Amino acid sequence: MTKVSKGVLYSAFFVLVILLVGFFFWSIAFDKTTEEVIKDRDLAESFASKVDSLYYDKQNHNTKIAVLANGYKYQIFRKWEPKIQIGDSLFKRKGSFKLIIYKDNAVKATVDYRDTYKK
């Protein structure tokens, strides 16, 4: 291998390492934290429908899923499982952290997504 080809090879490797390290630090400095991503996802969620069925999704850490009448599959947090039953209506407005659970056209419970975040 000639000096020129070694120089090109080492330069290409060095540039690749610099780009990877730069990307890593860029991600740390400018990307959203996991908590911010979760909050944005929770705020963007919106639905209003009746619970048709409930099941546990074994492939997703045995998470309880509520299948709503409109076909939406809602993942229920563990601490909310006793509050949601078949026949209840769930209402979540976009831009809100509140999930309202109705039973027989009356408010059964109101739960807040912020109560599920680690403190």
N, C-alpha and C positions, 0 to 999 in steps of 0.2 A: 504494500500500500504506500502510495507516495505521500509526501508532506501535504500537498494540496488537498488530496482526497481525505486525509485525516483531519485537516483543518475544517473542511466543509462538514464532515460527519460530526465532529465535536461542536461546531457552531450550531448545527441543526439541533443537536441534543440540548445544548445550553439554552437556546431560544425556546424550545419546548418546555423545559423546566421553568424558565422565567414566566412563560405564559400561564402555566398551571398554578404556580405560586401566586401570581397576580390575580388570577380568577378566584382563588381561595380567599385572599384578602379582600377583594372587591365584594364577594358574596357576604363576608362577615360585616363589612362596613355599610353596605347599602341595601341588602335584602331585608325583608320583613322577618321578624322573629316568628317562631312557631306559634306563640300566643296571639300575635297579630293576625296571622293567617287563619287561625281557628275563629277568632272574633269576627273577621271579615266574612268567613263562610257562614257563621251563625246569623249575622245580620242580613245576609243576602237570601237566606232561606225563607220561603213563603208558601203556605198551603192552608187549606181549610176544607176538611172533609171528615167523614165518619169512619171509625175503625171497623173494618170488615173482618180481619183475622189477625192473630198474633202467632209468631213462631220464633224459635231461637235459631240463628244462623251459625252453625257450627264452624264454618270456614272463616267467620269473622269474629273469633274469640268468643263464640257463644252469645253474641249480642242479641237482645230481644228486638224483633222487628214488628212494627205495626203496619199492616197493609191497609191503606185507606181506600175508600170507595172510588176515588178517582185514579187508582192504580199506583199512587205514590207510596214508596216504601220508606217509612220513617224509623230511624235507629233510636231506640229509647235508652236513655242513660239509666244505669243501674238503680240509682236512688229514686228514679221516677217510675220504675216498673210497677209498684203496687198501685199507683194512681191512675194508670191507663188500662182500661178494659175494653173488651169487644162491645160495640154499641156506643161508646163515647165519641164525641166529636172533638177534633183538635183544630185549633186556630192559631196560626203563627203569621204575623204581618212582617213584611220586609222592612228592615231598619229597626226592628225591635228585638230585645232579648227575651221577651215574655212569650210563653206558650200557654194558651188558655185551654183548659179541658172542660168540656160541657157534658153533662149527663141530663137527659130529659129536659133539654132547652134551658137549663140553669147552670151557672158556673159551679163546677165541682171543685176545681183547683186552678191556681195560676202558679206556674213554675218559671224560674228565671235561669237562663243559660249561664249567667255569671256565677251562679252557685256551684257549677260543675268545674270551674277552672281551679287549678292548683293555686294555693295561696302561699 
